[in-house]
Amino acid sequence: MTTLIKPQDLVGYSAPNYKLLIDGKWVSSLSGEEFERRSPGHGSVVGRYQAATEKDALLAIANARKAFDQGPWPRMTAAERAAILNKTADLIDANLEKIARLDAIEAGKPITQVRGEIKGAADIWRYAASLARTLYGETYNNLGPQTLGLVLREPIGVVSIITPWNFPFLIVAQKLPFAIAAGCTAVVKPAELSSGSTVFLGELLMEAGMPPGVVNIITGKGSVFGNLMASHPDVDMVTFTGSTGVGRSVMANAAQTVKKVSLELGGKNPQIVFPDADLDAFADAAVFGGYFNAGECCNAGSRLIIHEDIADEMLARIAALTARIRIGDPLHDQTQVGAIISDQHFEKIETYIAQALDEGAHMAVSGGKLDLGRGQYMSPTILSNVTPQMQIASEEVFGPVVSVLKFKTAEQALEIANGTSFGLSAAIWSKNIDTCMTFSRRLRAGTVWVNTFMDGTPELPFGGMNQSGLGRELGRHAVEDYTESKTLNIQSGPRTNWWVAK
């Protein structure tokens, strides 16, 4: 039976009054407007923020531009930049509990989960620091006795960084440290629903010795100034994580000035299981993949594609594990699934479930709203009898909802898995190495897990195919993504004249 952990009052918690970070100074928005954030798990006000406008965004961009064109950061040695990144990682570790609490109360995330995310973020900052010192170009001395070719890697310039609400601290760590490791400057816009940890990161960067203007942080609604961050001519690159719909808008705005774009967007990620797999391991991964972060995860394993010979057995196993999930107060150490981010998002999830039932899906495990006295909580849902033609099988729900589809042949499983507009991640479960390798190569996904799910390290690139995005984050080329190549063709001897007098 599901364990419910009632949320407690945030006794003695004083909601911080956050400012904007522009040119190394904490400032109010030029309009003086503010907004509040209420905790989705407790219903209390947990933060007061400056509501930035286009004027604030213009100021942040101008200072990032000045810091890049005139400031010391792009001209510092890689060792000097790496030292500040490593110092930032040390400060993240030292403030882990504070950062975890910020994300838990603002995003409704279980605090034990967030602690792991913060540790992972610190590791990413250290990895980015190591890449700063290994960024290099190329030389070509085989072009003839009088020609030398050099290929330089130079920082691309000012980067707009727009991050989502579901992994506030972790996702900014997948972007910002690599951009500044390359020598770029940045304007960072966190999601208005969970901005606290990113603003606090600004404090840590200043403590670590970051020069003014290198990192600017502005808070508010993306609908107000997000288009400007993507289209402004003084911005050289924009990197965005969020929905595919908004990603299209970012791309269109960036096209106005033909700037580089990196997009990490939605997913409808399949887990495909054959009868010969480790079924206990798969059952655990199915529950983890479906309900981790309340399903508010682009990598959520929301489609279980199960061989018909074991489908009924696995549905029973997964339902039994689902019934043991601990749901409730994000600040309780025993909580596994926390709160849904907002009322509006809650309604969106319920609409998807209702539509699936109308189309003929069955409610194998009944979900719905949980009344825990305060906050926004949802019981995990399993939908069976799902067919590939249903909307629930192809669109991203972004909630604790798992759809079960059956297959008979390997080709049918592959067709179902690749049958959406997304291509972020996938998993294949089998003890047959031929099956695993064949599927891994034919799946249209940026990441394929084999007999596991949602593992990752900074060394492995992350990103999607199709409408799941453009480019890759993490990995050994991550810093290079924030650079431009420049070719130097050097003539060391006399040049042959093109025009010769007759």
N, C-alpha and C positions, 0 to 999 in steps of 0.2 A: 504494500500500500504506500502511496506517495506520502513522504514526510513534508509537512508544511511548517516553515519557520517564520513566525509572525514578526514583521518588522518592528523594531523598537523606536521610541522617540530619540531624536538626535539631541539628547540632553546636553546643554552647555555648548552646543556648536554655534559658532558665530560666523555667519556667511561673509566671506571675504568681499571686499570692494576692489575689483580688478581694474587696472588701467591698460592703456595701449602702450606697447614698446616701440618707440620710433626714435631712431638716431641715438640709441643708448639711454633714452630718458623715458620715464613712466609719465604718460600724459593722458588727459581727458580727451574725449572726442570733441571735435570743433563745434558740433551742434549742442554738446552738453547732454545729449540723450543717453539713457541707460536702459538695460533690461535685466530681468531676474531669471534665474534658473531654479526650478523646483526639482528635488530629487524624485525620480520615478519610483523609487523603492520606499520612500518615506513621506512624500508629499510636502516636505519642508523646503523653504527657500535656502539654497546652499551656495549661491553665488550671485553677485551683482556685477554687471559688466558694462563697459562703454559700448554704445551702439555706433560703430564706425559708419561713416558715409563715404561717398566717392571722394570728398575732399580729404578725408583722413587717408584713404587708400593712395591718392595722388601724392600726399606728403610722404607716406612710407616708401612708395616707389622712387620718388625723387631722392630720398636719402640713401636708399639701396644703390641707386645709380651713382650717386656721388661717392659712396664708399667703395664702389667697384672701380670707378674711373680715376679717383684721386686718393683713395685711402690706402692703407698699408697691406690689407689682407691679401689681395691677389699677388702682391710682390714679396710676401713673406716666404721663407723657405718652407718646404714641405715638413721639415722637422718641427718648425715653429707652429705650424697649423696643427700638426698631429698632437703636439703637446697640449694644446688647448682642448682638442677633442677628447684626449685621454683624461684630462682634468675634469671635463664635463661628465664623462662616464663614472669617474670616482664620486662626483657629487650626486649623480643619480643613485648610485649604490647607497650613499650615506643618507639619502632622503627617500629611500624606497617606500617606507611605510606611509609617509605623508603623500607621496604621489599616488600610491595605490588607493588610499582613502579618497582622494579627489576623484579618481575615475570610478570608484565603486559607488559613490553617492550621486555623481552626476549622470553616469551612464547606466546605473543599475546592475553593474557587473559584480559577480562574486569576488570578494576581496582576495581569496586564496588564488583564484585565477589571475587577478590583476598583478599580484606579487610576482608571479611567473613572467607575465608580460613585461614588467619593469626590469626584471633581471635580464630578460632577453634584449630589451632595448639598450641597456648599458653595454651588453656584449656587441650589439650592432655598432654603437658609437666607437668602440675599440677597434672593431674590424675596419670601419671607415678610416680611422686614424692610420691603420697599417697600410691601407690602399693609397693614402695621400703620399706616402713615402716610396711607393712603387709605381707611381704614374710616370710614364716615360714615352718618348717618341720613337722615331726610327731614323736610321742613316743608310744611305745608298752610295757606296763608293765604287760601284761597278757600272757606272753610266758613261765611262770614258775617262781619259787622263785629264781632261780639263773641266769635268762636271762633277759636282758633289750635290747630292740630294738630301735634304733634311725634312722630316715630317714632325712638326711640333704639336703638342697637345696643350691648348690654352683654355682657361675657364670660359664657359660660354657667356657669362655675364650675370645679369639679374634674373633670378628665378622666382616665379610665383608658385607657392606651395599651398594647395588647398586640400584639407584633410577631412575625413568623415567623423561621425559621432561614435561609431561602434568600437574602435580601438584607438582612442585619442592619443595616447602617448606612444604606443608601439608603431603606428603608421607614420607619425611624423619622424620617427627614428629610421624608417625605411627610406626617407627622402633627404631631410635636412643635413645630416652629417656627411653624406656623400657629396651634396652640392657644395658645402663649404670646404670640405676636404680638397675639392678640385680648385678652390680659390674663388668660387662664386659668392655673391651676396644674395639675400633672400627677403621676400615678404611672405610671411606665413599667415594663413587664415584658417584657424580651426573651426569646426562646426559649432554653431551657437549653442547646441544642446550639451556640449561637453568640452568647454574651452579651458577649464581651470588648470589641468596638468600641463598644457602647452604654454600657458602664460607663466606658470611656475618655472618651466624650462627656461624661459627668458631670464629669470633671476639667476638660475644656475649658470647660464652662459656668461652673464656679466661677471659673476663671481669667478668664473674660470679664466677671465681675461679677454673675452671677445671684444674687439674694437667696436666703437659706436657705428651704427648703420649697417653692419654686416648682416645681422638678423633683426628684422622688424616684425612685430606680431600685432595684428589687428583683429578685433572681435566684432561680431555682428552677423547679419544675415547675408548669405551669398547672393540673394536676389537683389540686394542693394548695390553691391560693388564687385561681385564676382566676375561679371562680364568685363569690367575695366581691368581687373587683374590679368585676364586672359588676352585682352586685345591691345593694351597700351604699348606704344612703340618702344618705350624704354625698358620693357620686359623682354628678355631674350628667350625665355623658355617658361613653360607652365607645366607643372606636374600635378595631377588630380587623382584622387581616389574617391569613388562614390558610385552612384547609379549610372547605368548605361545612358539613360535619357539625359541626365545633366552632362555626362561626358561628351555627348554629341554637341551640346551647346558650347562647352569649353572649346572643343575642336573647331567649331564654326567661328567663334570669336577670335581664336588664335590665328585662324587663316587670314584674317584681315591684315595682319602684319607679317604673315608667313613665318611664324616662329616655331621652334621645336616644341613638340607636345609629347608627354608621357601620361598614359591613362591606365589606371587599374580599376576595372569596372565590375559589373555583376557576374554572377555565376549560377548555374543550375547543375550542380556537380553530381555525377553518378558514382555509386559504388556497385560494382558488378561482382557477383559471387557465384562460383561454380560449386557443385556438390562435393568436390574433393578438397575444398578449402578447410582451414581451421575455423570451424563454424563458431566456436566459443569466442575466438578473437574477433571474428567479423561481427558478431552480435554486439560486443562491447564497442567496437568502432562505429557501428551503425547508430547506437545511442549517443555516443560522444559526438560523432560528426553531425548528427541532427540537432542536438540540443545544447552543444557548447555555445556559450555566449547567448543563450536563449534563441539560437538559430539566427541571430543578427550578425551574420558572418558571410562574406562573399564566398568563402571556401566551404560553407556548410554542405555536408553530404545529404542533400535533401531528396535525392532520388536513389532508392534502393532497387537495383535491377537484379532479381533473384531467379535462379533456374527453377523451372516449374516443379522439378522433383523434390525440392527442399523448401519451396515457398511457404507452405502452410506451417511447417515446423519452425522456420526462421521467424515468421511473423509472430508465432506464440512466444518464442524466446525473447524477441525484441520487446514485445508488449510486457513481458514479465520484468525485464530490466527497467523499462520505462516507468513502471509502477513503483520502483524503488528510488526514483530520483528525489533529491531533497531540494525543494523550491522555497524561496523566501528571501528574508533580509540579506541584502548584498554584503552587509558588514559582519555577518555571522560566519565563522570559520567552517561550519558544516555545509553551508549552502553550495549547491552545484549549479542551479539555474536561478538567476535573479529576476529583475523587473524588466518589463518592456519599456522602451525608451520614451514613448509618448502616447497620449490618448489617440492621436491621429494615426500613428503607426499601428496601434492595437486594432483599430477599426479596419485598417487595410488588410491585416492578417485574417481577421474574421470574415471579411468579404471573400477572400480567396477560398477559405474553407467552405463557406456556404455555396459558392459557385461550383466547387468540386462535387459536393453532394448533389446539387441539381443536375450535374452532368453524369451522375451514376456511380461516383466513388462511394465506398463504404467507410464509416467511421470505426476503424478497428480499435483504436484507443481514443476515447472522447476527450477533446480539449475544451477550451473555453476560459472565461474569466474566473479567477480565483479571488474570493473576498478574504483578504488577510487583515482587514481593518483599516489599512492605508496602503497607498501605492498601487501600481499597475502590474498585475501578475497574471500569467496565462499557463494553463496546464498543457503539457506536451500532447501533441496530436499525431496519430498515425492513420493515414488514409490508405486503404487497400482497394483492390479492384480498379486501380488507376490504369488508364490506357494512354499511349503516347499522344493521342489527339487532344486530350484534355488540357485546359489552360494551366492547371496545377502542375502538369508534367513538363511544362516548357518555360514558365515564367518564374522569376525569382520572388519568393514570398517574404524572405528575410524575417522569419519567425520560427518558433519551435514546432514545425510541421514537417513530417516525413511522408513521402509518397512511396508506395510499394508497387512495382511493376514486375511482371513475370516474362521470362523468355524461355524458348525451347531450344534454339540453336545458337551457336556462337555468332553467326552472321546477324541473327535477329537482335542479339544483345548489343552488338556493335552499332547497328542501325539505330536502336533506341538511344544509346549513349550519345551518339553524334547528332541526334535529331533535334537539337535546339540551336538557337542563334548564339549561344554562349560557348566558351571553350576555356574556362579558367583552370579547373582541376578535375581529376577523376581518380578512381581506385579500382584495381583488379585483384580479386581474391581467388587463388588457386595454388595448389602445390605442384602443378605441372608447369615447368619452366617455359615450355613452348607456348602454352596458352598465355602466360604472363607476358612474354616478350612480344608475341604477335599482337596482343591487345595494346600493349604499351606503345607500340610503333604506329598503330592505326587509329588510336584515340586522338581526337582533335582537342587537345588540352595542353596548356602550358606546363602543368605539373601532373605527373601520373605517379601515384603511390602504389606500390606492389606489396600486398599483404600487410598493409598498415594504412593509417589515415591521418592527415593533417600534421605530419612531422615537418620540421624545417630548421635550417641553420643559416646564418648570414652568408656562408660560402655558396649556397645554392640559389640560383636566380629564381625570381618569382614574377609571374605575369601571365596574361592570357592570350588566346587566339580568338578569331572571329570578333564578336561584339563584346568580348570580355576585356578588351583593351589593346593598347599599343605599348611596346617596349617592355623592359624588364627592370625590376628592382632587385637589390642585393646581388650577390655574386661578385667575382673578381673584376668584372667590367663596370660595376656600378658607378664608380667615380668617373670613368671615361664618358658615361652618358651625359655628364654635365660639362663636357668639353667640346671644343671645335678643333678639327685638324687644320693645320696650316702647313702648306708646302713651301719650302725654300729651295729654289733651283739656282745653284751658285756656279757661275762661270769663273774659272780660275786662270784662263788664258785668253788670247785674242779671239774676238768674236768674228765670224765670217760675215762680210757685208752682204746684205740682200741685193742692194743696187750696185751694179758695177758699171763704171763709166765706159762707154764705147770709144 
